[in-house]
Amino acid sequence: QVQLVESGGGLVQAGGSLRLSCAGSGRTFRSDAMGWFRQAPGKERECVAAISWSGLNTYYADSVKGRFTISRDNAKNTVYLQMNSLKPEDTAVYYCAVSSSTMAMLRTEYDYWGQGTQVTVSS
């Protein structure tokens, strides 16, 4: 049974930082792309950041470029999202996901999902 568990969410003031972690179990993800998505009320789930199996290729949504950094540690089967300079518009439930592809940016390309962690940014 494959399982992804996010942690690190919370409530922060604008300008603050959070570091999200996603630990996988059930199988290794060394050959898989991993990504972070977010979903705010009334909006579709969108890809915030993604990282290739090797860690050499990354993708960021324009709205978070320069503020968020995705990284992975395949030895620990874990992906991270460092979020700096947070804005109220970053408020959403953040999900980690794993794709069978070596790199993926679309929601439909991902096969496994965590339960999500709430990030709330106040002004």
C-alpha positions as CSV (number, residue, x, y, z in Angstrom):
1,Q,0.0,0.0,0.0
2,V,1.4,3.3,-1.2
3,Q,1.0,6.2,1.2
4,L,2.1,9.8,1.2
5,V,1.9,11.9,4.3
6,E,2.3,15.7,4.3
7,S,3.4,17.7,7.3
8,G,4.5,21.2,8.1
9,G,1.4,23.2,7.3
10,G,0.0,25.8,9.6
11,L,-1.0,29.4,10.1
12,V,1.6,32.1,9.4
13,Q,1.6,35.8,8.9
14,A,2.3,37.3,5.5
15,G,6.0,37.4,4.8
16,G,6.6,34.3,6.9
17,S,7.9,30.9,5.9
18,L,6.9,27.3,6.1
19,R,8.6,24.1,5.1
20,L,6.3,21.3,4.0
21,S,7.5,17.7,4.0
22,C,6.0,14.6,2.3
23,A,7.1,11.2,3.4
24,G,6.3,8.2,1.2
25,S,5.9,4.6,2.1
26,G,4.9,1.4,0.4
27,R,7.4,1.7,-2.4
28,T,10.4,3.8,-3.5
29,F,9.9,6.8,-5.7
30,R,13.5,7.1,-6.9
31,S,12.4,6.8,-10.6
32,D,9.3,9.0,-10.2
33,A,8.5,12.7,-10.6
34,M,7.1,14.3,-7.5
35,G,5.1,17.4,-7.1
36,W,3.3,19.8,-4.9
37,F,-0.2,21.0,-5.7
38,R,-2.5,23.3,-3.9
39,Q,-6.3,23.9,-3.9
40,A,-8.1,26.9,-2.5
41,P,-11.9,26.9,-1.9
42,G,-13.7,27.3,-5.2
43,K,-10.6,26.8,-7.3
44,E,-9.1,23.9,-9.1
45,R,-6.1,22.0,-7.9
46,E,-3.0,23.4,-9.4
47,C,0.6,22.4,-9.6
48,V,2.8,24.7,-7.6
49,A,6.1,22.9,-8.1
50,A,7.4,19.6,-9.5
51,I,10.8,17.9,-9.5
52,S,12.1,15.1,-11.8
53,W,13.2,11.8,-10.6
54,S,16.9,12.9,-10.6
55,G,16.2,16.3,-9.1
56,L,17.9,17.9,-12.0
57,N,14.7,19.4,-13.5
58,T,12.2,21.5,-11.6
59,Y,9.1,23.4,-12.4
60,Y,7.4,26.3,-10.6
61,A,4.2,28.1,-11.1
62,D,4.7,31.7,-12.0
63,S,3.0,32.8,-8.9
64,V,5.6,31.2,-6.6
65,K,8.8,31.5,-8.6
66,G,11.5,33.0,-6.5
67,R,9.7,32.3,-3.2
68,F,9.2,28.5,-3.2
69,T,11.8,25.8,-3.6
70,I,11.1,22.1,-4.2
71,S,13.7,19.4,-3.3
72,R,13.8,15.7,-2.7
73,D,15.8,13.1,-0.9
74,N,15.3,9.8,-2.6
75,A,17.2,8.0,0.2
76,K,14.5,9.1,2.6
77,N,11.6,8.8,0.1
78,T,10.7,12.4,0.9
79,V,9.9,15.6,-1.0
80,Y,10.0,19.0,0.5
81,L,8.6,22.4,-0.3
82,Q,10.3,25.4,1.2
83,M,7.9,28.4,1.1
84,N,9.2,31.9,1.8
85,S,7.7,35.3,1.6
86,L,4.3,33.9,2.0
87,K,1.3,35.9,0.8
88,P,-2.4,35.6,1.7
89,E,-3.1,34.3,-1.8
90,D,-1.0,31.3,-1.0
91,T,-3.6,30.1,1.4
92,A,-4.8,26.6,0.3
93,V,-4.6,22.9,1.1
94,Y,-1.3,21.7,-0.2
95,Y,-0.9,18.1,-1.5
96,C,2.1,16.1,-2.5
97,A,1.9,13.6,-5.3
98,V,3.9,11.0,-7.2
99,S,3.9,10.3,-10.9
100,S,5.0,7.2,-12.7
101,S,6.7,9.5,-15.2
102,T,10.2,10.9,-14.8
103,M,8.9,14.4,-14.9
104,A,5.3,15.7,-14.7
105,M,3.5,19.0,-14.2
106,L,-0.2,18.2,-14.9
107,R,-2.6,16.8,-12.3
108,T,-3.6,14.0,-14.5
109,E,-0.1,12.7,-14.7
110,Y,0.1,12.0,-11.0
111,D,-0.9,8.6,-9.6
112,Y,-0.6,8.9,-5.8
113,W,-1.7,11.7,-3.5
114,G,-1.4,12.6,0.1
115,Q,-4.3,13.8,2.2
116,G,-3.1,17.4,2.2
117,T,-2.0,19.9,4.7
118,Q,-3.6,23.3,5.3
119,V,-1.5,26.4,4.8
120,T,-3.1,29.7,5.9
121,V,-1.4,33.0,5.5
122,S,-2.9,36.0,7.3
123,S,-2.2,39.7,6.6
